Amino acid sequence: MATIMPESENVQKAIKWVSANLEENKQPLQKLVEQAVFKFDLSPKDTDFLTKFFRESNSAK
């Protein structure tokens, strides 16, 4: 299942950052998303995309 990558560079950076931290730190997804929102200054729309992106990725596994 292919997910369309967002145009926003900050969202792309957030996806990479959350992915790396999920593998390394085994932190809950929601906590990492909350941290990414502030770290990359994401809008509510970007935050929804980020959450949906990882939920869909997890359900595909």
Steps between C-alpha positions, in 0.01 A plus 500: 500500500654828392463815703541836332789696647410850614654799330595663828867453575428520874255209477756295308760575768249411772425165335871415489550615859202306637603189305852511639377551855242223476778255414758631748304600809186285481293798614124508439402646164274769644777633724741522207240673282440757775875567522527526120220759491709741706839402361394555137229765558223296337152629432192307616456371142863383495453335838196308375696387195792384716275302734308341212823418316637297790169333587464384140863384498445296817178344372674394178757297697 
